[in-house]
Amino acid sequence: MRGGRGVGGGVVALAVGVPLVVAGVVVAVVLPGSGGGAPGPLHRAVDAYLDAAGGGGPGPAAARGSACPAGGGDPAAALRGIAPLFGHRIVSSTESGDGAAVNVDLLPRGGDRVAVVLELRRSGERWDVCAASPGHVEIDPF
């Protein structure tokens, strides 16, 4: 390899580029918005739910025949107990079968961000928010 040219230079560039590409894929899967693509059904459901609940209205009710456990309470009321009005940012999510956990930062008007985890269940093509709890769950990207 002379002066970074030739086959050796190409291999070095490829070897350096591969981890960046792989890391970019992992980040795109775990963190919404990093890939520039449209959000999937899970994130759209969370956005719609939190837009309604954060604006002071009721969160969308679970669908008839929802897979949410009976007697699970009102996640929107739990969120408003943390902050009556808020914006939000999805931090990360994980899905397994018909269940999902989504880490969200609530952004109360005039306050500091609050970490919250939402638990969701899928019924057919629809995701329903079943529970909201303070904190985040650890999500392994691998």
Summary of the structure (lengths in Angstrom):
residues: 142
radius of gyration: 19.9
end to end distance: 36.3
largest distance: 70.9
contacts: 379
relative contact order: 0.17
helix: 32%
strand: 30%
